[in-house]
Amino acid sequence: MPWELVIWILSVLLCLVLLTQRWWEEWAAKHLARLNGGPWRWYLLGYPMALVRVPLTWRKVCRVLDLDIPKRHRYSMVNRDTMVKGTALRGLPPRLGFPRVTRMGFTVSVRLHPGQTPAPFIAASDALVHAWRVHQVRVTSPRRGLVEAVATGYDPLSRVESWPTMPTPRLLAATLGKADDGSYWTVDLRKSPHWLVTGATQSGKSTLLAAWLTELGSQPVILVGVDLKGGMELGLYERRLSALATDREEATRLLTALVAELMGRMAACRAAGVRSIWELPEESRPAPVVLVVDEVAELFLVASLSARKEVVECATLLLRIAQLGAALGVHMILAGQRFGSDLGPGATAIRAQLGGRICHRVHDEQTAVMTLGDLAPDAVAVAQSITENEKGVAVTALEGHWMRVRSRLVTPESLRTHADLTANQVSAPFLDRMPEGGVEDV
């Protein structure tokens, strides 16, 4: 054997030993700290370690989690009438593909054995995170007989100060921050018209609403708000809002005016022979309306018998807006610290109409279950694992899919400046005819 080949083999073995040692990983991470994280640190440090760690740990992970299958059966003859059947102690793991590098991690394919299903591999995603020492592993099945593990090497939501403001794709779409796959998080109200946002105090819920209002405020959209905390949150954007209700009586009048506007738009669509305002000619199309409600639980709290009627009216009006508003250009964003079934049947009925969900750090499990449980049950535990240091981090669910996101930071100073620049941009003539009564006036 040539000496060059021997030296090359020894060098490769030495590199493998170094890459599998914990002290080498800590030393390399310390000296590569000048790269300030990001993809370059992953390319130089994380991915080479993953190339070694993934194949070395695959057989052990499959053995512990019962992801392998027994090898071929072996038979032995004990006597003329007795046959003993045995199997090998070491199983045969599914065939693992080559880890393909991505900007934030790697992707590896696994070929399933006949009879295996993707469900056990999806349930083993947490075990793969610890075995491969990555930030996150998402397992999917792109086609029959194949599962694909998408690993994220580092947390892309840990750095928020360098996120630039991205241009909005189209009307009613807003770029709110970043997702856990490194892409920009964009919410389109045309695709999902109504949203529920929950989060405890200091969880980032108000920052998300500020970023959302800032994006929508630069568009020809009518913005109306309901803030039962005396207008402390939405009051910073009052110059841009066409109407702001700060108590339940004002909220009832505002919601009544919105329902009346819905009836007018419905009549216009029926007269034109169309099913939504987006099919109307652009010159006769009314401007879309976005209703933002902060502390939605305050609308459902009953402190006296006289307040019960107002609660029923508010719940009925919100439900009508949620049911009719999607095709008529009236959208809802409901936010609150908690949202539970104890608020009454009206809250549960309204939640069924809110297709988009965003859950920040919450104090009680019921709020997380009410926000995400019916769309993505496995996302409830992820939302409850958000710590106090991860302000702005949330879990969003839409159409059965969920992902971790983080909203970009919008300071009150920039919010006021933007509100001054866009004040009185869009008129809402239907608010001038706001009724004095409740739902019976519609």
C-alpha positions as CSV (number, residue, x, y, z in Angstrom):
1,M,0.0,0.0,0.0
2,P,1.5,3.4,-1.0
3,W,2.5,5.6,1.9
4,E,0.4,8.5,0.5
5,L,-2.8,6.4,0.8
6,V,-1.9,5.4,4.3
7,I,-1.4,9.0,5.3
8,W,-4.7,10.0,3.7
9,I,-6.6,7.3,5.5
10,L,-5.1,8.3,8.8
11,S,-5.9,12.0,8.2
12,V,-9.5,11.1,7.5
13,L,-9.8,9.0,10.6
14,L,-8.2,11.8,12.7
15,C,-10.8,14.3,11.3
16,L,-13.6,11.9,12.1
17,V,-12.4,11.5,15.7
18,L,-12.1,15.3,16.1
19,L,-15.5,16.0,14.7
20,T,-17.2,13.5,17.0
21,Q,-15.6,14.9,20.1
22,R,-17.5,17.4,22.2
23,W,-14.5,19.5,23.2
24,W,-13.6,20.0,19.6
25,E,-17.0,21.3,18.8
26,E,-16.9,23.8,21.7
27,W,-13.4,25.0,20.7
28,A,-14.4,25.4,17.1
29,A,-17.6,27.2,18.0
30,K,-15.7,29.6,20.3
31,H,-13.1,30.5,17.6
32,L,-15.8,30.8,14.9
33,A,-17.8,33.2,17.0
34,R,-16.5,36.1,14.9
35,L,-18.8,34.9,12.1
36,N,-21.7,35.9,14.3
37,G,-23.7,32.8,13.5
38,G,-25.6,32.5,10.3
39,P,-25.0,30.3,7.2
40,W,-21.2,30.7,7.0
41,R,-20.7,29.3,10.5
42,W,-23.0,26.4,9.5
43,Y,-21.1,25.7,6.3
44,L,-17.7,25.7,8.0
45,L,-18.6,24.0,11.3
46,G,-22.2,22.6,11.5
47,Y,-22.5,20.8,8.2
48,P,-19.2,18.9,8.3
49,M,-20.1,17.6,11.8
50,A,-23.5,16.6,10.6
51,L,-22.0,14.6,7.7
52,V,-20.2,12.5,10.3
53,R,-22.8,12.4,13.1
54,V,-25.9,11.5,11.0
55,P,-24.6,8.2,9.6
56,L,-22.9,7.2,12.9
57,T,-26.1,7.6,14.9
58,W,-28.6,6.4,12.4
59,R,-28.4,2.7,13.3
60,K,-28.6,3.4,17.0
61,V,-31.6,5.7,16.7
62,C,-33.4,3.2,14.6
63,R,-32.7,0.4,17.1
64,V,-33.8,2.5,20.2
65,L,-37.0,3.8,18.5
66,D,-38.0,0.6,16.7
67,L,-37.5,2.1,13.3
68,D,-35.7,-0.9,11.9
69,I,-37.0,-4.3,10.8
70,P,-35.7,-7.8,11.7
71,K,-33.3,-9.4,9.4
72,R,-34.3,-12.5,7.5
73,H,-35.6,-15.4,9.5
74,R,-33.4,-18.3,10.4
75,Y,-34.6,-21.8,11.3
76,S,-33.0,-24.6,13.2
77,M,-34.1,-28.2,13.5
78,V,-34.3,-29.4,17.2
79,N,-35.7,-32.9,16.4
80,R,-37.7,-34.6,13.7
81,D,-41.0,-33.0,14.8
82,T,-39.9,-29.6,16.2
83,M,-38.8,-26.5,14.3
84,V,-37.5,-23.4,16.2
85,K,-37.8,-20.1,14.5
86,G,-35.4,-17.2,15.4
87,T,-34.5,-13.8,14.2
88,A,-31.3,-11.8,14.3
89,L,-30.7,-9.5,17.3
90,R,-29.6,-6.6,15.2
91,G,-32.3,-5.2,13.0
92,L,-32.0,-3.7,9.5
93,P,-32.5,0.1,9.5
94,P,-34.1,1.9,6.5
95,R,-31.7,3.1,3.9
96,L,-30.4,6.6,4.7
97,G,-29.6,9.0,1.9
98,F,-26.8,11.5,1.7
99,P,-27.4,14.7,3.8
100,R,-27.8,17.5,1.3
101,V,-26.7,20.9,2.6
102,T,-29.0,23.9,2.7
103,R,-28.5,27.5,3.8
104,M,-29.7,26.7,7.3
105,G,-29.3,23.0,7.7
106,F,-29.5,19.8,5.6
107,T,-32.1,17.5,4.0
108,V,-31.8,13.7,4.1
109,S,-34.1,11.1,2.6
110,V,-35.0,7.8,4.1
111,R,-36.2,4.9,2.0
112,L,-38.8,2.9,3.9
113,H,-39.0,-0.9,4.1
114,P,-42.2,-2.6,2.8
115,G,-44.8,-2.3,5.5
116,Q,-43.4,0.8,7.2
117,T,-45.3,4.0,7.5
118,P,-44.1,7.6,8.0
119,A,-45.9,8.0,11.4
120,P,-43.1,6.5,13.6
121,F,-40.5,8.7,11.9
122,I,-42.6,11.8,12.3
123,A,-42.9,11.0,16.0
124,A,-39.2,10.5,16.3
125,S,-38.3,14.0,15.2
126,D,-37.4,15.1,18.7
127,A,-35.1,12.2,19.1
128,L,-33.3,13.1,15.9
129,V,-32.8,16.6,17.1
130,H,-30.8,15.4,20.1
131,A,-29.0,12.6,18.2
132,W,-27.9,15.0,15.4
133,R,-27.5,18.0,17.7
134,V,-29.4,20.4,15.5
135,H,-32.0,23.0,16.3
136,Q,-35.0,21.4,14.7
137,V,-36.0,18.4,12.5
138,R,-39.2,18.4,10.5
139,V,-40.1,15.0,9.0
140,T,-42.4,14.8,5.9
141,S,-43.4,12.2,3.3
142,P,-43.2,13.7,-0.1
143,R,-44.2,10.5,-1.9
144,R,-45.0,6.9,-1.1
145,G,-42.2,4.8,0.4
146,L,-40.0,7.8,1.2
147,V,-39.7,10.2,4.2
148,E,-37.6,13.3,4.2
149,A,-36.0,14.9,7.3
150,V,-35.4,18.6,7.0
151,A,-32.9,19.6,9.7
152,T,-32.4,23.2,10.8
153,G,-28.9,23.7,12.2
154,Y,-29.4,26.9,14.1
155,D,-32.3,29.1,15.2
156,P,-33.0,31.7,12.5
157,L,-35.4,33.5,14.9
158,S,-32.6,34.5,17.4
159,R,-31.5,37.5,15.4
160,V,-34.1,40.2,14.8
161,E,-32.2,43.4,14.6
162,S,-31.0,42.8,11.1
163,W,-34.3,42.0,9.5
164,P,-35.1,44.5,6.8
165,T,-38.6,45.6,5.9
166,M,-39.6,43.6,2.8
167,P,-41.9,45.0,0.1
168,T,-45.5,43.9,0.5
169,P,-46.5,41.5,-2.3
170,R,-50.0,42.7,-2.9
171,L,-53.1,44.4,-1.3
172,L,-53.9,43.1,2.2
173,A,-50.7,41.1,2.4
174,A,-48.2,42.0,5.2
175,T,-44.6,40.8,5.8
176,L,-44.5,40.5,9.6
177,G,-41.2,38.8,10.3
178,K,-39.4,35.6,9.7
179,A,-40.3,31.9,9.9
180,D,-38.2,29.1,11.3
181,D,-37.1,28.0,7.8
182,G,-35.4,31.4,7.2
183,S,-38.0,32.7,4.9
184,Y,-40.0,35.9,5.4
185,W,-43.3,35.4,7.2
186,T,-46.1,37.0,5.1
187,V,-49.8,36.9,6.0
188,D,-52.3,37.4,3.2
189,L,-55.8,38.3,4.3
190,R,-57.1,37.5,0.8
191,K,-56.2,33.9,1.4
192,S,-57.0,33.6,5.1
193,P,-59.4,36.5,6.0
194,H,-59.7,36.2,9.8
195,W,-57.0,35.6,12.4
196,L,-56.8,34.9,16.1
197,V,-53.7,36.1,18.0
198,T,-53.1,35.1,21.7
199,G,-50.2,35.9,24.0
200,A,-49.4,36.8,27.6
201,T,-48.1,40.1,28.7
202,Q,-44.6,40.9,27.3
203,S,-44.9,38.0,24.9
204,G,-44.7,40.1,21.7
205,K,-48.4,40.2,20.8
206,S,-48.5,44.0,20.8
207,T,-45.4,44.2,18.7
208,L,-47.0,41.8,16.2
209,L,-50.1,44.0,16.0
210,A,-47.9,47.1,15.5
211,A,-46.0,45.5,12.6
212,W,-49.3,44.3,11.1
213,L,-50.9,47.8,11.3
214,T,-47.8,49.4,10.0
215,E,-47.9,47.2,6.9
216,L,-51.6,47.6,6.3
217,G,-51.5,51.3,7.1
218,S,-49.4,52.0,4.0
219,Q,-52.1,50.4,1.8
220,P,-55.5,51.7,0.7
221,V,-57.3,49.8,3.5
222,I,-59.9,51.0,6.0
223,L,-58.6,50.3,9.5
224,V,-61.0,50.2,12.5
225,G,-60.1,49.2,16.0
226,V,-61.6,48.0,19.3
227,D,-59.3,48.4,22.3
228,L,-61.0,47.9,25.6
229,K,-57.9,48.7,27.5
230,G,-58.8,52.4,27.2
231,G,-57.1,52.6,23.8
232,M,-53.6,52.3,25.2
233,E,-52.5,49.8,22.6
234,L,-54.3,50.9,19.4
235,G,-54.3,54.5,20.4
236,L,-50.7,54.9,19.1
237,Y,-52.2,54.3,15.7
238,E,-55.3,56.4,16.2
239,R,-54.5,58.9,13.5
240,R,-54.5,56.1,10.9
241,L,-57.6,54.4,12.2
242,S,-61.0,55.4,10.8
243,A,-62.7,54.6,14.1
244,L,-61.5,53.4,17.5
245,A,-63.8,52.0,20.2
246,T,-62.6,52.0,23.8
247,D,-65.6,50.6,25.6
248,R,-68.2,48.0,25.0
249,E,-70.9,50.4,24.0
250,E,-68.7,52.1,21.4
251,A,-67.7,48.6,20.2
252,T,-71.3,47.6,19.7
253,R,-72.0,50.7,17.6
254,L,-68.9,50.1,15.5
255,L,-69.7,46.5,14.9
256,T,-73.3,47.4,14.0
257,A,-72.0,49.8,11.4
258,L,-69.8,47.1,9.9
259,V,-72.6,44.7,9.7
260,A,-74.7,47.4,7.9
261,E,-71.8,47.9,5.5
262,L,-71.7,44.2,4.9
263,M,-75.4,44.2,4.0
264,G,-74.8,47.0,1.5
265,R,-71.9,45.3,-0.1
266,M,-73.9,42.1,-0.3
267,A,-76.7,43.9,-2.2
268,A,-74.2,45.5,-4.6
269,C,-72.6,42.0,-5.4
270,R,-76.1,40.5,-5.9
271,A,-77.1,43.3,-8.2
272,A,-73.9,42.9,-10.3
273,G,-74.3,39.1,-10.4
274,V,-70.9,38.3,-8.6
275,R,-70.0,36.4,-5.5
276,S,-67.4,38.8,-4.0
277,I,-66.3,42.4,-4.2
278,W,-63.1,41.3,-5.9
279,E,-65.2,40.4,-9.0
280,L,-66.6,43.9,-9.2
281,P,-65.0,46.5,-11.5
282,E,-62.1,48.3,-9.9
283,E,-63.7,51.7,-10.2
284,S,-66.8,50.5,-8.3
285,R,-65.1,48.2,-5.8
286,P,-65.3,49.3,-2.2
287,A,-62.1,49.6,-0.1
288,P,-61.4,46.5,2.1
289,V,-61.9,46.9,5.8
290,V,-59.7,45.4,8.6
291,L,-61.1,45.2,12.1
292,V,-58.5,44.9,14.8
293,V,-59.8,43.9,18.3
294,D,-57.3,44.0,21.2
295,E,-58.3,42.2,24.5
296,V,-61.1,40.3,22.9
297,A,-61.9,38.6,26.1
298,E,-63.2,41.9,27.5
299,L,-66.0,41.8,25.0
300,F,-67.3,38.5,26.5
301,L,-67.0,39.3,30.3
302,V,-70.2,39.7,32.1
303,A,-70.1,41.8,35.3
304,S,-73.8,42.5,35.7
305,L,-77.2,41.6,34.3
306,S,-77.3,44.8,32.2
307,A,-74.0,43.9,30.6
308,R,-75.3,40.5,29.4
309,K,-77.3,42.1,26.6
310,E,-74.2,43.9,25.3
311,V,-72.1,40.7,25.4
312,V,-74.7,38.9,23.4
313,E,-74.9,41.7,20.9
314,C,-71.1,41.9,20.5
315,A,-70.8,38.1,20.1
316,T,-73.6,38.1,17.5
317,L,-72.1,41.0,15.5
318,L,-68.6,39.5,15.5
319,L,-70.0,36.1,14.4
320,R,-71.9,37.8,11.5
321,I,-68.8,39.7,10.4
322,A,-66.7,36.5,10.5
323,Q,-69.3,34.5,8.5
324,L,-70.0,37.2,5.8
325,G,-66.8,39.3,5.7
326,A,-64.4,37.1,3.7
327,A,-66.1,37.6,0.3
328,L,-67.2,41.1,1.1
329,G,-63.7,42.5,1.9
330,V,-64.2,42.8,5.7
331,H,-61.5,41.0,7.7
332,M,-60.9,40.5,11.4
333,I,-57.8,40.2,13.6
334,L,-58.8,39.3,17.2
335,A,-56.1,39.4,19.8
336,G,-56.1,38.8,23.6
337,Q,-54.1,37.4,26.5
338,R,-56.3,34.4,26.9
339,F,-59.1,32.8,24.9
340,G,-61.0,29.9,26.4
341,S,-64.3,28.1,26.2
342,D,-65.3,29.7,29.5
343,L,-65.9,32.9,27.6
344,G,-69.1,31.3,26.4
345,P,-70.5,29.6,23.3
346,G,-70.1,32.8,21.3
347,A,-66.3,32.7,21.6
348,T,-66.2,29.0,20.4
349,A,-68.5,29.8,17.5
350,I,-66.3,32.8,16.5
351,R,-63.1,30.7,16.8
352,A,-64.5,28.3,14.2
353,Q,-64.5,31.1,11.7
354,L,-60.9,32.2,12.3
355,G,-58.8,30.2,9.9
356,G,-55.5,31.7,10.9
357,R,-54.0,31.3,14.4
358,I,-51.0,32.8,16.1
359,C,-50.0,31.7,19.6
360,H,-47.3,33.5,21.6
361,R,-46.1,32.5,25.1
362,V,-49.2,31.9,27.2
363,H,-49.8,31.2,30.9
364,D,-52.5,28.5,30.6
365,E,-52.7,25.4,28.5
366,Q,-56.4,26.0,27.6
367,T,-55.5,29.2,25.6
368,A,-52.9,27.3,23.6
369,V,-55.3,24.5,23.0
370,M,-58.1,26.9,21.9
371,T,-55.7,28.7,19.6
372,L,-53.9,25.7,17.9
373,G,-55.5,22.5,19.1
374,D,-58.1,22.1,16.4
375,L,-55.8,23.0,13.5
376,A,-52.4,21.5,14.6
377,P,-52.6,19.5,17.9
378,D,-48.8,18.8,17.9
379,A,-48.1,22.6,17.9
380,V,-49.6,23.1,21.3
381,A,-46.5,21.7,23.1
382,V,-44.3,23.8,20.9
383,A,-46.2,26.9,21.8
384,Q,-46.0,26.1,25.5
385,S,-42.2,25.6,25.2
386,I,-41.7,29.3,24.3
387,T,-39.7,31.0,27.1
388,E,-39.8,34.5,28.5
389,N,-36.6,35.4,26.7
390,E,-38.1,34.7,23.3
391,K,-40.2,37.8,22.9
392,G,-42.0,38.0,19.6
393,V,-41.6,34.2,19.0
394,A,-44.9,32.5,18.2
395,V,-46.4,29.4,16.6
396,T,-48.8,30.0,13.7
397,A,-51.1,27.5,12.2
398,L,-53.0,27.7,8.9
399,E,-54.8,24.9,7.1
400,G,-53.3,22.1,9.2
401,H,-49.7,23.3,8.9
402,W,-47.8,25.1,11.6
403,M,-44.4,26.8,12.0
404,R,-42.5,28.9,14.4
405,V,-42.3,32.6,13.5
406,R,-41.0,35.8,15.0
407,S,-42.4,39.3,14.3
408,R,-40.1,42.2,13.5
409,L,-39.7,44.9,16.1
410,V,-41.7,48.1,15.5
411,T,-41.0,50.8,18.1
412,P,-43.8,53.2,19.3
413,E,-41.8,56.1,17.8
414,S,-41.7,54.6,14.3
415,L,-45.4,53.6,14.7
416,R,-46.4,57.2,15.4
417,T,-44.4,58.5,12.6
418,H,-45.9,56.1,10.1
419,A,-49.4,56.9,11.5
420,D,-48.8,60.6,10.8
421,L,-47.6,59.9,7.3
422,T,-50.6,57.8,6.4
423,A,-53.3,59.7,8.3
424,N,-56.6,60.2,6.5
425,Q,-55.4,58.1,3.6
426,V,-58.7,56.2,3.1
427,S,-62.1,57.5,3.9
428,A,-64.9,55.3,5.4
429,P,-68.2,57.0,4.7
430,F,-70.3,54.2,6.3
431,L,-68.9,55.1,9.7
432,D,-70.5,58.6,9.4
433,R,-73.9,56.8,9.6
434,M,-73.0,54.9,12.7
435,P,-76.2,54.0,14.6
436,E,-76.9,54.8,18.2
437,G,-78.4,51.4,19.0
438,G,-77.4,47.8,18.8
439,V,-78.0,44.9,16.6
440,E,-81.7,45.4,16.4
441,D,-81.1,48.6,14.3
442,V,-79.5,46.6,11.5
